Amino acid sequence: KAGVTQTPRYLIKTRGQQVTLSCSPISGHRSVSWYQQTPGQGLQFLFEYFSETQRNKGNFPGRFSGRQFSNSRSEMNVSTLELGDSALYLCASSVTPRGAYEQYFGPGTRLTVT
Amino acid sequence: GESVGLHLPTLSVQEGDNSIINCAYSNSASDYFIWYKQESGKGPQFIIDIRSNMDKRQGQRVTVLLNKTVKHLSLQIAATQPGDSAVYFCAESVSWGKLQFGAGTQVVVTP
């Protein structure tokens, strides 16, 4: 079974621009969670989607948003990029509809904001 | 932020020895815990999990111990190999779709 895939793997953007990242979960997984990883803050939860609905959201500004499609694929968008948004963005999928169990991560998208 | 990653402790272990990685978690109500391994340039890789109704769980060369009294989790790796060199994270389930991660431990395996 194919793992979680994320595209693109690398991105370089300029301050003020916006970016969209994509995540395809493991087949059959309907829950998709997004995390930001930085050296200073570690892994921080952004949001989670299940059946096209955002069920949970972390402590990030409204510039960070996401959505999920009927095939469980998910996208996250960051508008008006800031230098501090440079990070590894990870998505994780899970088959379980409750809680946060058995999350499997993709390779991440490395975003650099200049 | 909710997960502080300012300092990454390092565990240096000789090849063939056993490794023990420790983690303190914060939420007494957490009912599920996971250990992940992250190699450079890759996403976290699921190693083993444990539910709060268990004290110990074994996998292939790995054992996770859970002490709910002191909110402590540990990962034991038997016969550590060079391929075990990575950063190891513990995580606890805190709410829908949300794992809260520890700061991580860098494991360096020396020949």
Interface residues (C-beta under 8 A of the other chain):
Chain A: V4 Q6 S31 V32 S33 Y35 T38 P39 G40 Q41 G42 L43 Q44 F45 F47 E48 Y49 F50 R55 N56 G58 N59 L90 A92 S94 R98 G99 A100 Y101 E102 Q103 Y104 F105 G106 P107 G108
Chain B: G1 E2 S3 V4 G5 L6 D31 Y32 I34 Y36 G41 K42 G43 P44 Q45 F46 D49 F89 A91 S93 V94 S95 W96 G97 K98 L99 Q100 F101 G102 A103 G104
